[in-house]
Structure formats: structure tokens, C-alpha cells
Amino acid sequence: MSRPKQFNEEEVLHLAGDIFWSQGYANTSLSQLEKHLKIGRKSLYDTFGDKEQLFLRVLDNYLTIPYPIASELASWPEIEAMFHGGPPYDSKYRACLFVNTIQEFGLELEGEVKNRIKKHLQRLDRCFSRSLTNAIESNEIVEVDVALMAKYLTASLQSLSIMSKGGTHQKDLHAIADTALSVIETV
């Protein structure tokens, strides 16, 4: 008879996300995971499979993080909040986990990791599309090509994340965000 788990899977996924986020996938060893997660290798393998499966679970977990634009009622204020609030303006910001993963894997990006990246970008596109549509219907912004503008906002937000990680000053990040948003004319 096996012993019951002595850990909370969600907490372990959060901790694993922290270490992958800080160090990247390749630079995180199983020994470091054991130490950081405070669980043994056998428990790690029994619960999550190998390191890659754990990483995929972390990415899946990240896909559930709520964005201001994820609400069915989100519109222009929530789009602005995505560009002017939160993590990119935190001095300890480590950039978006998906952006970090794209940078780390580069041309080697494939398989299930690439599928998770696509899901993340598609999720942002969908959320921006819905928010833009709501903003148009509420007369907050002028009519735009919603699909194209959603992709533009997704690309701009990811670029902002890269610039933040690269040490761009907060004042400049806000100016860049303002410029990105100025493409869309408000009413």
C-alpha cells in the first residue's frame, strides 16, 4: 500500500513554476527541483512524470492565470490595464514565462512546449478580440480590424515583457505602452 502524498500538487506546481521562471528549463536540474519543491525524486516522478512533464504542467497551470482582459465584459479599460498595470513595471519582474520559454528554446521550440506557446498566444488574441469588440460596441474606441488589432496587441504586450526583462526603465515602458495603444483611436 502506497503512502498518501505529503504535499499539495498545486503548491508544488507553483514552486516549480518559480524555479523554471527564474532559471529556465535547461538550467533547472532534478536535484534543484527536489530541493526547491521539498519532495523526493520518486514522489516527483510518481506525481508528475519526468522533468518535461512537470514543465508542461507548469505551462498548463500558467494558462489558467486570469488576465484583466479574460472577463466576458472586458473592454478598453482592461486593455489599458494589461499594458499599464502589473508585472512588467515590477523591478523584480522575470518576464512572461512563455516569452522566456520562447527565448530559451529558440529554433528548438517544438512538440508539446510549442503547442502550449501557441495556446498562450491564441488565448491572448481571443481575449484582446473580445475586449476590442466590447470596446467598439460600447463606443469606447473607433471601429478597427479586430482580428489584426488583437494580434498587434498580443505582439506589443510580449515585446513589452522582453523590454522589461532587458532592464528598460519604467518611464520608458509606460511611454512604449502609450504608443502601442495610441494606434487605436479612442472616442
N, C-alpha and C positions, 0 to 999 in steps of 0.2 A: 504494500500500500504506500503510495507516494504521500509526502508531506504537503500540507497546504502552502500556498505561496505566502511568503512573509513580506510581500511588497505590493504596492498599488501600481498596476500597469500604466495608468495614465501619468502618474508621477514619474515613473521610470522613462516614459516617452518624452516627457517634458525635460527631464535631466539629460537624456540622450540628445534631444534637440539642442540644448545649450552647448554641449561639447562639440557636436557636429557643426553648429553655427559658428562657434569660436575658432575651431581648428580645421574644419573641413573634413570631408570623408576620408581621404587618403592619409591625412596626418593624425587620424584618431585610431589608436591601436585597441585591440581587445583588452589588453591589460589596463589601459586608461579608462575604457568603458566600465570594466569591473570596478575599478577604484571609484570612479565618479558616480556610478549608479548604485554602488554599495550592494551589488548582488554578484554571486559567483558565476563563473563561466557556464556551468551546467544549467543553472536557472535561466541564464541569458539565452542559451541555445534552446532549451526546452520551451521557453515562452515566445521568443521572437525569431528563432532560427539563427541564421548567421548574421554577420555584421551588415551585409547588404539588405537583408530582410528587415532588420531593425531600422536602417536608414530609410527604407521605403515606408515603413510605418510612421516614422517621424515626419516624412513629407506628407503622408496622408493626413496626419494629425494637423499639420500646418495648413492644409487645405480647408480645414474647418474653422479657422480663426475668423471671427466676424469682422467685416470691414464696415465703415460707415455707409458705403455705397451698396452694401448687401441687402439692405432693407427694401421691401417692395415699394415703400413710399419715398425712397431716397430721390433727391433731385440736386439742384445746383449747390446748395449749402453743403451737402455731403461730399460732393465732388471737390469743392474747395477744401473741406476738412481733410480729405485724402492727401492734398498737396501741401497744406499748411499746418497740419497737426501731427503730433506723434513722433514716431521713432526717428525719421531722418534728421530731426532737429535736436536729438539727444546726443550729447558728446560721446557717450559710450555705445552709440549705435553700431551694429555689426553688419548692416545692410540686410536686405531681404535674403532669407535662406535660399530661395530659388535663384536669385541673382548670383549669390555666392557659388551655388552649385553649378550654374552655367559657366561662370568664370573658372572654376576648378576643373571641370570636366572638358571644357572647350570642345574641340572636334571629336573627342572621345565620347561625347554625350550620346547615349543610345539606350535601347531597351526600356525597362520599366522606369528608370530615372527620367529619361526623355519624355515618357508618357505623363509622368507627374508634372514636369515642367509645362507641357502643353496644357494640362488640366488647369494649372495655376493661371496661365496667360488667358485661356478661354474663360475662366471664371471672372477675371478682371474685366475682360471685354464685355461679357454678359452684364456684369454689374454696372459698368460705365454706360452701356447701351440703355439699360433700363432707367438709370438716373438721368441720362440725357433726354430720353423720351419723356419722362416725367417733367423735366425742366422745361421742355418745349411746350408740353400740354398746359403747364402752369404759367406760361408766358414769362418765365424767368430768363430764357435765352431765345435768340432768334433760331429759325429753322436751320439745321445742319444735316449733313450726311452722317447719320447716327453711327452706322457701322464703321465708317472710316474714322470718325472722330473718337470713337471708343478705342480703336487700335492706337490712334495717336496718343490718347491719354494714358493708355497702358504703357506704351513705349516711353513716354515722358516721365511717368512715375518710376519706372525701372531705372531710367537714366539718373533721375534724382537720387535714387538709392546708391548707385555706383559713385556719384559725385560726393555724396555724404561720406561714404566709406573712405573715399580718397582724401578726405580732410578739407573739403570745400567749406568755407566759413558760412555760418548760419544765415547771415545777412544776404550773402550771395545765393544761397539755396532758396530763400524766400523770393528773391528777385527773379531767379530762374523759374520758380513755380508760377509767379505772377505772369511772366512772359508766356509760359506754356498755356496758361489759362486764358490769356488775352486773345488768343486765336478765336475763341468762342465769344461772340458778342452778346453781352447781357442786355436785358430790356430795362 
